Amino acid sequence: MFISNAYAQTAAPAFGGGVMDFLPLIGLAVVFYFMILRPQQKRAKEQKAMLGALQKGDEIVTIGGELGRITKVGDNYLSVEIADNVTIQIQKNAVQIVLPKGTIKSL
């Protein structure tokens, strides 16, 4: 008399609710990939190719801003002449830019 009947509820649609809730998150992941990860991977690939192509006689600028000419190339280190009879050893990863030939003379 005071107890009402309990009826089963209808099931929610399986596709519409679950995937549509994650659509903004998926969109954010795609934007993150194309705006941040892909350009960073491209720059890293270019840097690795530049470091692999270093050879004796190249003129470089280091991360610290020193200009010099490579006198010796090793596996991980370079000998760089920064002035007459002044040679320093640096890591290959410290090279920022390879300059065109003759740049140091024009400075």
C-alpha positions in Angstrom: 0.0 0.0 0.0 2.8 2.5 0.9 5.5 0.8 -1.2 5.7 1.8 -4.8 6.9 -0.5 -7.6 10.6 -0.2 -8.6 11.1 -0.2 -12.4 14.4 -0.7 -14.1 15.9 2.4 -15.7 16.8 2.5 -19.4 20.4 2.1 -20.3 22.5 5.1 -21.5 23.7 5.0 -25.1 27.1 3.3 -25.2 28.7 5.4 -27.9 27.4 8.9 -27.4 28.3 9.4 -23.7 31.7 7.7 -23.4 33.5 8.9 -26.6 32.0 12.4 -26.6 33.3 13.0 -23.1 36.9 12.3 -24.2 36.7 14.2 -27.4 38.1 17.5 -26.0 40.9 15.6 -24.3 41.8 13.9 -27.6 41.7 17.2 -29.4 44.0 18.7 -26.8 46.5 15.9 -27.2 46.5 16.4 -31.0 47.1 20.1 -30.6 49.9 19.5 -28.1 51.6 17.1 -30.5 51.6 19.4 -33.5 52.4 22.6 -31.5 55.1 21.3 -29.1 56.4 17.8 -29.7 56.7 17.7 -33.5 58.7 21.0 -33.8 61.0 20.0 -30.9 61.7 16.6 -32.5 62.5 18.4 -35.8 65.0 20.8 -34.1 66.7 17.9 -32.3 67.1 16.0 -35.6 68.6 19.1 -37.3 71.0 19.6 -34.3 72.1 16.0 -34.4 72.8 16.2 -38.2 74.7 19.4 -37.7 76.9 17.9 -35.0 77.5 14.8 -37.1 78.7 16.9 -40.0 81.3 18.9 -38.0 84.8 18.7 -39.5 88.2 20.4 -39.2 88.2 23.9 -40.5 84.6 24.7 -39.7 83.9 28.0 -38.0 81.5 27.7 -35.0 79.8 29.6 -32.2 79.4 27.8 -28.9 76.5 28.1 -26.5 78.7 30.4 -24.4 79.2 32.7 -27.3 82.8 32.0 -28.2 83.7 32.0 -31.9 86.4 29.7 -33.2 87.7 27.4 -35.8 87.7 23.6 -35.3 91.2 22.2 -35.3 90.5 18.6 -34.2 87.4 16.5 -34.1 87.0 13.6 -31.7 84.0 11.4 -30.7 82.6 13.7 -28.0 85.0 16.6 -27.9 86.3 19.3 -30.3 89.5 21.3 -30.2 88.7 24.9 -31.1 91.1 27.6 -31.9 89.7 30.9 -30.5 92.8 33.0 -31.1 96.3 32.6 -32.4 97.9 29.7 -30.6 95.0 29.5 -28.1 93.1 26.2 -28.4 90.3 25.0 -26.1 88.5 21.7 -25.8 84.7 21.7 -25.8 82.0 19.1 -26.0 80.3 18.7 -29.3 77.0 19.4 -27.7 78.2 22.9 -26.8 78.2 23.9 -30.5 75.3 26.2 -31.3 75.8 27.4 -34.9 78.1 26.5 -37.7 79.1 29.7 -39.5 79.9 30.1 -43.2 83.6 30.0 -44.1 85.4 33.3 -43.7 83.0 34.8 -41.1 85.6 35.1 -38.4 88.1 37.0 -40.6 85.4 39.5 -41.5 84.8 40.3 -37.9 
